[in-house]
Each structure stands twice: as C-alpha cells, then as structure tokens.
C-alpha cells in the first residue's frame, strides 16, 4: 500500500458540504471550510487556510457536486490553494450518520457498501441521502480514489443488548431494526482517546463519562474503552435537552399530538426543530449564550430552559456513574461543553454528590485541554476539545493501511 499523507474529510449535509484537508502524517490541517445553502440562489462558501487566512463569498452551487468542485478548485488555486494538484489527495473520509448493525467500524466504500448504505436510508432519512450524495460526488470528481465511510454510530456498537434494545416485542427489532444506536460516536471516540492521552493512561484502564454538549448533545458511559450506554437512541432525538430537540419524553406525547390533529411530519418537526432550549426558553433562540444571558436578566422561561438542561444532564451523569461502578473522569466537549463556563457552572454543586469536586475558578478561567476539578476530587473533571474531522482522517488512514 502506498503511503497515505493527504486526506480530504467530507461532511455532507442536506444543504451544506463541510470539508477539511489534512496532512495526516503530521496531523496538520491544511485547509477547511464549507459551502452552505446549496441549491439556493444565495449559496455561500467559506474557505480557511491552515495559517488562519479566511475568505467568504457567494457562489453558484446548485447541488453537492457543484459545491465539491468549488472546494477542489480552491484547494489547487495558485493564489490560495494548499496543494498543487488533486492527485496529491490519497483518500477521502466521509462522515456517515448511520451504519445500522451492518457497519460496526469504518469501511472502504465499494459498490456493495453503497448498496448497503442506501438500504439504511430509512434509519436516517434526513442525513443519509446527503451523506451518500457526498460520496457519489467524490466518485465523480476523484475517479478511482478510495472513499472511506466513518459512521457516527460505530463507536456505540459495544453496547450490550440490555442497553440498546427497547422493551418492545422482538419482531420489531428483527423487521425494522428498531433499537438504540447512539450518535456523535466519532466525537465520543476521539475524546475517549484524547482523555486517556491527557491522563497518561490507556483507554482500557479508564471509566469515563463523556459529555458532548452543543446544539445537539449526547452523553456516553465508556468503560475500559467500550461504550456501555449512550443517551441518543434510534435517532438523535432521544436523551438530554438540546438546542431544538426535546430529548426524552413519554412516547404517549406523540400519540396525544396525533390525536389532536397534528400530522406525523408536524410532530417530527416540533420535536426535532422547535423544542429544547428554543421551545422552552422563550427568547426565540436555541443558543445557550442567549439562554444564559436572559436567565441572568430574570427571564423566567430562559431560567426554566437552563434548569431543565441541567436537570437532564445531571440525571444521566448520575445514572452512568452508577452503571460504570464509579468513574475516573467526567469529560466536557462540544461547543457548549468546551466554551460555556456558565453552563458548566450550573452542574458544579450537583456533581459534588458523586465525588466530582469542580473548582469554580478553574472552570471560569481555563480552556481545554485542562483539568477543572480540585486536586483532591474523587472524580476528575476535564475539558477536552473534540476534533471529529481529525478522527475521521485517522480512521480513514487506518482503513487504508489494512
């Protein structure tokens, strides 16, 4: 196998295409950016070089193939490019939402794999089509270049049946694959490895609770490098309170709304896009910064949203502490987890009950990777920045090296 140096990472969404180009040997980010509002008249492209230089412009991107061509043109542009030729790219790694039970690790894409991916679309109808479309676009523009699918569900495949199966008749699991899969797996995997490195230990020696907190949020109980449980379920809707998602609720809420005349699509839209911090906060925002600032001003609905976010997070961390039989560390990552000292501060008093004694001053002042618990804390609290794109690049190299 030829040496793998340059890897392009693609994260293709319904109307966006994010990209990062790595020199994986040095783990150096050469360029990154995104094309957003694909298919609209005001499509926009953001391009950043590894040295921090950034440019942004309106572009014509009627589809993902056109967006990818814009990306490749920028990468080899004589003035702003970072490689001389597309031939320098050795492989492409793709974030793919759902591997179902078919794909339990990252996989080299061929015709059979593509056929299997298309069968998984019902498990991720919003995300899987653009994920597949991104691979197809790369196959056209980079003919013959290896594409590797890195699955958001893969890291969670170690969950025991007692955690990932629902208490419904087995036939629905057999017929439709209805079970908990979990998401943000690439982030939880990266943070698990990074936490072990930071602590100077092996993942196999640690019991940790990883908290990926952002607009979409999930928590995982990771014992000796393997996931025992995670908060998201069949879809990313389950678990903690998120930016626009409700998180856990009584399934009968859905029945009630349907009986009141809402359609399935309307209920889906309500729970996924109009709930969570946005739905409760009363400030027309799903941004935690807006929720906190309004809560501090005395806006009761914003305070309630923050309290609900905190309550659900504490609930799961406590449950996972018990499931793990104690924990060595609680790890914060993601946009909120890494950057919002105020959000983390809402947890300090309650986390003390499980022996995680967070230092308020360290929490307020430090940036990750760092320790924010007191030296004598039974459970260490850490901020570990996630890097899903780098994890995808690493996984891509690992697949290509086999």
C-alpha positions in Angstrom: 0.0 0.0 0.0 1.3 3.4 -0.9 1.9 5.9 1.9 -1.1 7.9 3.0 -0.3 11.5 3.5 -3.1 13.8 2.3 -6.7 13.0 3.3 -9.8 15.0 2.5 -12.6 14.8 5.0 -16.1 15.5 3.8 -19.2 16.0 5.9 -22.2 16.4 3.6 -25.5 17.7 5.0 -28.8 18.3 3.3 -27.9 21.8 2.2 -24.2 22.0 3.1 -20.8 20.5 2.5 -18.1 20.8 5.1 -14.5 19.9 4.2 -11.1 19.6 5.9 -7.8 18.7 4.1 -5.2 17.1 6.4 -1.6 16.1 6.2 -2.3 13.1 8.4 1.3 12.2 8.9 1.8 15.4 10.9 -1.9 15.8 11.8 -1.8 19.2 10.2 -4.9 20.9 9.0 -4.1 22.4 5.6 -7.4 23.9 4.7 -11.0 23.8 5.8 -14.4 25.4 5.3 -17.9 24.8 4.0 -20.3 25.5 1.2 -23.7 26.3 2.7 -27.2 26.9 1.4 -26.6 24.5 -1.5 -29.4 24.7 -4.1 -30.4 28.3 -3.1 -29.6 31.5 -5.0 -27.5 32.8 -2.1 -25.2 29.8 -1.6 -22.1 30.8 0.4 -18.6 29.4 0.6 -16.2 29.8 3.5 -12.6 28.8 2.9 -9.8 28.8 5.5 -6.2 28.0 5.0 -4.3 26.3 7.8 -2.5 29.6 8.6 -5.8 31.2 9.5 -6.4 33.2 6.3 -10.1 33.2 5.5 -12.3 34.3 2.7 -16.0 34.1 2.2 -18.1 34.7 -1.0 -21.4 34.0 -2.6 -21.2 31.1 -5.1 -23.3 29.2 -7.6 -23.8 25.8 -6.0 -27.0 24.2 -7.4 -26.0 20.7 -6.0 -23.4 18.9 -4.0 -21.3 18.1 -7.0 -21.0 21.7 -7.9 -20.2 22.6 -4.3 -17.4 19.9 -4.2 -16.0 21.3 -7.5 -15.8 24.7 -5.9 -13.9 23.2 -3.0 -11.4 21.3 -5.2 -10.8 24.5 -7.3 -10.0 26.4 -4.1 -7.6 23.7 -2.8 -5.5 23.9 -6.0 -5.9 27.6 -6.8 -2.4 29.1 -7.4 -3.1 32.0 -5.1 -4.9 30.5 -2.1 -4.6 26.7 -2.7 -2.6 24.4 -0.4 -1.8 21.6 -2.9 -0.7 21.8 -6.5 -2.8 19.0 -7.9 -5.8 16.9 -6.8 -3.6 13.9 -7.5 -1.9 14.7 -4.1 -5.0 13.6 -2.3 -4.6 10.0 -1.2 -8.0 9.2 0.2 -11.3 10.8 1.2 -13.0 10.2 4.6 -16.8 10.7 4.9 -18.9 11.3 7.9 -21.9 8.9 7.5 -24.7 9.2 10.1 -25.9 5.6 10.3 -24.2 2.2 10.0 -27.1 0.3 11.4 -26.0 -3.1 12.5 -24.3 -3.7 9.2 -21.2 -1.4 9.7 -19.6 -1.6 13.1 -16.4 0.1 12.1 -15.1 2.4 9.3 -15.3 0.8 5.9 -13.8 1.3 2.4 -16.6 2.1 0.1 -17.3 -0.1 -3.0 -20.5 -0.9 -4.9 -21.7 -3.4 -2.3 -21.1 -1.0 0.5 -23.0 1.8 -1.4 -25.9 -0.6 -1.9 -26.0 -1.3 1.8 -25.8 2.4 2.7 -28.9 3.0 0.6 -30.8 0.3 2.5 -30.0 2.2 5.7 -31.7 5.4 4.5 -35.0 4.7 6.4 -32.9 4.8 9.7 -31.7 8.3 8.8 -33.9 9.8 6.2 -32.7 13.4 6.7 -29.0 12.7 6.9 -28.2 9.5 4.9 -29.2 10.8 1.4 -26.8 13.8 1.5 -24.1 11.6 3.1 -24.4 9.1 0.2 -24.6 12.0 -2.2 -21.3 13.3 -0.9 -19.6 10.0 -1.6 -21.1 9.9 -5.1 -19.9 13.4 -5.8 -16.4 12.4 -4.8 -16.5 9.4 -7.0 -17.2 11.6 -10.0 -14.6 14.3 -9.2 -11.9 11.9 -7.9 -12.4 8.8 -10.0 -10.6 5.8 -8.6 -9.6 7.5 -5.3 -10.5 5.5 -2.2 -13.5 6.7 -0.2 -13.9 5.6 3.4 -17.2 5.8 5.3 -16.8 6.7 9.0 -20.0 6.0 10.9 -21.5 8.2 13.6 -22.9 5.0 15.2 -19.9 2.8 15.1 -18.3 3.6 18.5 -21.5 2.7 20.3 -21.8 -0.8 18.8 -20.2 -2.2 22.0 -23.4 -1.5 24.0 -24.9 -4.7 25.5 -28.4 -5.7 24.4 -29.7 -4.7 27.9 -28.8 -1.1 27.0 -29.5 -0.9 23.3 -32.7 -3.0 22.9 -36.1 -1.5 23.6 -38.7 -3.3 25.7 -41.0 -4.0 22.8 -41.6 -7.3 21.0 -38.5 -8.7 19.3 -40.3 -8.8 15.9 -40.0 -5.0 15.5 -36.3 -5.2 16.1 -36.0 -8.1 13.6 -38.2 -6.4 11.0 -37.3 -2.8 11.2 -34.0 -2.6 13.2 -35.7 -0.6 16.0 -33.1 -0.3 18.8 -30.8 2.3 20.3 -27.9 3.1 18.1 -26.5 6.3 19.5 -24.8 9.1 17.7 -21.8 11.5 18.0 -19.8 8.3 18.1 -16.8 9.9 16.3 -16.6 12.6 18.9 -17.0 10.3 21.8 -14.3 8.1 20.3 -11.9 11.0 19.8 -12.5 12.3 23.3 -12.0 8.9 24.9 -8.6 8.5 23.3 -7.7 12.1 24.0 -8.7 11.8 27.6 -6.5 8.7 28.1 -3.6 10.5 26.5 -4.1 13.6 28.6 -4.2 11.5 31.8 -1.2 9.4 30.7 -3.2 6.2 30.8 -4.7 3.7 28.3 -8.4 3.8 27.4 -8.6 0.2 28.6 -7.7 1.4 32.1 -10.3 4.1 32.5 -14.0 4.5 33.3 -15.2 7.9 31.9 -18.4 9.8 31.2 -18.1 11.8 28.0 -20.4 14.8 27.6 -20.7 16.1 24.0 -22.7 19.2 24.6 -23.7 21.5 21.8 -26.8 22.3 19.8 -27.0 18.5 19.5 -25.9 16.8 22.7 -25.3 13.3 24.0 -23.6 11.6 26.9 -21.8 8.2 26.9 -20.7 5.8 29.6 -17.3 4.4 28.4 -15.8 1.6 30.4 -12.3 0.5 29.5 -12.6 1.9 26.0 -16.0 0.5 25.2 -19.4 2.2 25.3 -21.9 0.7 27.9 -24.7 3.2 27.1 -25.4 6.5 25.5 -28.3 8.9 25.6 -29.3 9.2 21.9 -31.4 6.3 20.6 -32.9 5.1 17.3 -32.4 8.7 16.2 -30.6 11.7 17.6 -33.9 12.9 19.2 -33.6 11.0 22.5 -31.6 11.9 25.6 -30.8 15.3 27.1 -32.4 18.6 26.3 -30.8 20.1 23.2 -30.9 23.3 21.2 -34.0 22.4 19.2 -34.7 18.8 20.2 -36.8 17.8 23.1 -34.8 14.9 24.3 -36.6 12.2 26.3 -40.3 12.3 26.7 -43.2 10.0 27.3 -44.0 8.3 23.9 -47.6 9.0 24.5 -46.9 12.7 24.0 -46.7 11.7 20.3 -50.0 9.8 20.4 -51.7 12.8 22.0 -50.4 15.3 19.4 -51.5 13.0 16.6 -55.0 12.6 18.1 -55.2 16.4 18.4 -54.8 16.6 14.6 -51.1 17.1 14.0 -49.6 15.1 11.2 -46.6 12.8 11.6 -44.4 15.3 9.8 -45.6 18.1 12.0 -44.9 16.2 15.2 -41.4 15.3 13.9 -40.7 18.9 13.1 -42.0 20.0 16.5 -39.8 17.6 18.5 -36.7 17.9 16.4 -36.7 21.6 15.3 -39.0 23.6 17.6 -38.4 22.1 21.1 -35.5 22.0 23.5 -33.9 25.3 24.5 -35.7 27.0 21.6 -39.1 25.8 22.5 -38.9 26.4 26.3 -36.5 29.4 26.5 -39.0 32.0 25.2 -36.3 34.1 23.7 -36.5 32.9 20.1 -33.1 31.3 20.2 -31.5 27.9 20.7 -28.1 29.4 21.5 -27.0 28.6 25.1 -25.4 32.0 25.3 -28.8 33.7 24.7 -30.5 31.4 27.2 -27.9 32.1 29.9 -27.9 35.9 29.4 -31.7 36.1 29.5 -31.8 33.8 32.6 -29.4 36.2 34.3 -31.7 39.1 33.4 -34.6 37.3 35.2 -36.4 35.9 32.2 -38.3 33.0 33.8 -38.7 30.9 30.6 -35.0 31.1 29.9 -34.2 30.2 33.5 -36.6 27.2 33.2 -34.9 26.1 30.0 -31.4 26.2 31.7 -32.8 24.4 34.7 -34.3 21.6 32.5 -31.0 21.3 30.6 -29.1 21.0 33.8 -31.6 18.5 35.4 -31.5 16.1 32.5 -27.7 16.3 32.3 -27.2 15.6 36.0 -29.8 12.8 35.7 -27.8 10.9 33.1 -24.4 11.6 34.6 -25.5 10.2 37.9 -27.1 7.1 36.2 -23.9 6.5 34.2 -21.7 6.9 37.3 -23.7 4.0 38.8 -23.7 2.0 35.6 -19.9 2.2 35.4 -19.5 1.4 39.1 -17.8 4.7 39.6 -15.9 6.9 37.2 -12.3 8.2 36.8 -13.3 11.3 34.9 -16.2 13.3 33.6 -15.3 15.0 30.3 -16.8 18.1 28.7 -16.6 18.6 25.0 -18.6 20.2 22.1 -19.5 23.8 21.6 -21.2 24.3 25.0 -19.1 21.7 26.8 -15.8 23.4 25.8 -16.8 27.0 25.8 -19.6 27.8 28.2 -18.2 28.1 31.7 -21.6 29.4 32.8 -23.4 26.3 31.6 -20.9 24.0 33.3 -21.2 26.1 36.5 -24.9 25.0 36.8 -23.6 21.5 37.4 -20.9 22.1 40.0 -23.0 21.7 43.1 -24.8 18.6 42.0 -21.7 16.8 40.6 -20.2 17.1 44.0 -22.6 14.4 45.2 -20.7 11.8 43.1 -17.3 13.0 44.2 -16.6 15.3 41.3 -15.5 18.5 43.0 -15.2 21.1 40.3 -13.2 24.2 41.1 -15.3 27.3 40.2 -12.3 29.4 39.5 -10.7 26.9 37.2 -14.0 26.3 35.5 -14.4 30.0 34.8 -10.9 30.7 33.5 -9.3 27.6 31.9 -9.6 26.4 28.3 -9.2 22.8 27.2 -7.5 20.5 27.3 -7.4 21.1 31.0 -8.5 19.9 34.4 -11.2 21.9 36.1 -11.7 19.8 39.3 -9.8 20.3 42.6 -6.7 18.2 43.2 -8.4 16.0 45.8 -11.5 15.4 43.7 -12.5 11.7 43.6 -13.6 12.1 40.0 -11.6 14.3 37.7 -13.4 16.9 35.6 -11.9 17.7 32.3 -12.4 19.9 29.3 -11.2 18.0 26.2 -11.8 19.7 22.8 -13.2 17.3 20.3 -12.0 17.1 16.7 -14.3 14.8 14.7 -12.7 15.7 11.4 -9.3 14.6 12.6 -10.8 11.4 14.0 -12.4 10.7 10.5 -9.0 11.3 8.9 -7.3 8.9 11.4 -10.0 6.3 10.8 -9.5 6.7 7.0 -5.8 6.2 7.3 -6.4 3.1 9.5 -8.7 1.6 6.9 -6.3 2.3 4.1 -3.4 0.9 6.0 -5.1 -2.5 6.4 
